[in-house]
Structure formats: C-alpha cells, structure tokens
Amino acid sequence: MVPDRYLAELASSLDRLSTLARQPVDVLARSVPACAGWTLDELFGHLGSIERWAAAVVREGTFVEEPAPPPEGSAAWFLDGVAPFFETLMALDPETRCWTFGPPPRTAGFWLRRQAHEHAIHLIDACQALGLESPAPGEDFMLDGIAEVLTMFTPRQLRLGRMTPPDKAVTFHVPGAASWTLGPGPAVASITAPAVGMYLGLWGRSKLEDTAIIEGDAAVALRVLQGPLTP
C-alpha cells in the first residue's frame, strides 16, 4: 500500500480515538474486553506511549526506549501527543533508513504501516469497551494487515521463541483476494475467512477457530492458531 493510504487510515483512527478519549473518568475506568486487565484509560496510555516511541524512533533513526504512561490521566496524555505524532509521520520519508523490529529493508515506511494497524485495532478495542459499533477498515487495508501478521509478526514470534514452530504447513485464505502459508512442506490444512474475519481473528479480536472454515488436518490448523501469532 502507498504511504498516503496508511496516513489516511491512521488519520481516521486518530480522529475517532481522540473523540472517544474525551470521556468522563468513570467511563474511562471501563475494562477493555480484548486487553485483559486494561481499562480504557490504560488503553489510551498504551497508545500515547507507542506514539511517542514511534515518533522518536522515526526522528532519530535508531532504537529508543518507550516512555511509560502517567499513573493516571492517560487519556489526556494521549490527546496531548496526537498532533505531534501525526505530524512526524506525515513528514517522514518512507525510504529513509530507520531502526525497526521487522525484517530488512529497515526504513521509516515500516512505521506508517505499523502505526496505521496499531491504531485501527485499538480503535476497535475502544469501541468494544464503550459498547459502540466497530468501524470496518477498507478491504485493501485489512488484507495488508493480514499480510503484516503472517509475514512479519508471526516469523518474529517464531524467531523470538514465543511460538512453537509448526511441523506442517497451513494455508490462510481470503476468498477472491490472497493466500499465505505457514510451516514446512505442502499445506495439510487451510483456514478460510473473509478479510474482516481474518484480520480481527489474527489479532485475537474474534475467534477464527469458531468463525473460519477449516479444512484438512484440523488439529494442525488449530495448533497453528494457538500461536501466539502476534505479541
């Protein structure tokens, strides 16, 4: 996807998240269903930390430590950082060499993609916490997010020893769009779901094992889904 596409999705998510962050204290104390142990205020604290970290990495081009959110008032802290964060990402050159936690080539464009999907997923979390209908990103964006999980995050999980390497291959298939295969040799199972189901399922915001069509060796497919495929 082109940089402007990521920026458009990020801008949309930031606009909606900024509205949702302006809630009374009692509402911000609500739990976030997909993030065990987090309140809505803590979710905004996480976003504020991630934004400041990503912006600093882009500016410096090297690894920096992620700042911790304040002990309270994290939603207001998030709001204070939205504008400088987005301005930094708008100004970056995607081809500039920059530290990332992904595979080569390590360029600043990595952060456009990562932050667009980071905010899209956490916007869904915030909507779920508030009982609101979750937004549906464009299909091209969700397909890109699926690819990010299966070609960047999952290999990283394997490399860091956070996931047991699959002993047989499984194909993830979005009808009419694309397929990705994990594991060695020919695929012995397939997991098929529409883009929105696959996108949310891979990030643990829905259960692929309950909603996807699983064919072939279901036991192998379910072991792969247990992953964890993402951090």
Long-range contacts (C-beta under 8 A, 24 or more apart in sequence): 1-113, 1-140, 1-141, 1-144, 3-94, 3-109, 3-112, 5-140, 5-141, 6-112, 6-113, 6-115, 6-116, 7-89, 7-90, 7-112, 7-116, 9-116, 9-119, 9-120, 9-137, 9-138, 9-141, 10-86, 10-89, 10-112, 10-115, 10-116, 10-119, 11-86, 12-135, 13-116, 13-119, 13-120, 13-122, 13-123, 14-82, 14-86, 14-119, 16-123, 16-135, 17-44, 17-47, 17-78, 17-82, 17-119, 17-122, 17-123, 17-126, 18-79, 18-82, 20-123, 20-126, 20-127, 20-130, 20-132, 21-75, 21-76, 21-78, 21-79, 22-75, 22-79, 23-75, 23-130, 27-130, 28-75, 30-129, 30-130, 31-129, 32-125, 32-126, 32-128, 32-129, 33-125, 33-128, 33-129, 34-124, 34-125, 34-128, 34-204, 34-205, 35-125, 40-75, 40-126, 40-129, 40-130, 41-72, 41-73, 41-74, 41-75, 42-69, 42-74, 43-122, 43-125, 43-126, 43-129, 44-74, 44-75, 44-77, 44-78, 44-126, 45-69, 45-70, 45-74, 45-75, 45-77, 45-78, 46-122, 47-78, 47-118, 47-119, 47-122, 48-74, 48-77, 48-78, 48-80, 48-81, 50-115, 50-118, 51-78, 51-81, 51-82, 51-85, 51-115, 52-81, 52-85, 54-85, 54-89, 54-111, 54-114, 54-115, 55-84, 55-85, 55-88, 55-89, 57-98, 57-99, 57-100, 57-111, 58-88, 58-89, 58-92, 58-98, 58-108, 58-111, 59-88, 61-96, 61-97, 61-98, 61-99, 61-108, 62-99, 63-99, 89-115, 101-156, 102-152, 102-156, 103-152, 103-155, 113-144, 113-148, 114-148, 116-141, 117-144, 117-145, 117-148, 120-145, 121-203, 121-205, 124-200, 124-205, 125-205, 128-205, 136-196, 137-199, 139-177, 139-195, 139-196, 142-195, 142-196, 142-198, 142-199, 143-174, 143-177, 143-178, 143-195, 143-199, 145-199, 145-202, 145-203, 146-172, 146-174, 146-178, 146-180, 146-195, 146-198, 146-199, 146-202, 147-178, 147-180, 149-202, 149-203, 149-229, 149-230, 150-180, 150-182, 150-202, 150-229, 151-180, 153-229, 153-230, 153-231, 154-182, 154-227, 154-229, 154-230, 157-227, 157-228, 157-229, 157-230, 157-231, 162-228, 162-231, 163-227, 163-228, 163-229, 164-223, 166-220, 166-223, 166-224, 167-220, 168-217, 168-220, 170-220, 170-221, 170-224, 172-198, 172-202, 174-198, 182-224, 183-224, 187-216, 188-216, 188-217, 188-220, 189-214, 189-215, 189-216, 189-217, 189-218, 189-220, 189-221, 189-224, 190-214, 190-215, 190-216, 190-221, 191-221, 191-225, 202-229, 202-230, 203-230, 204-228, 204-230
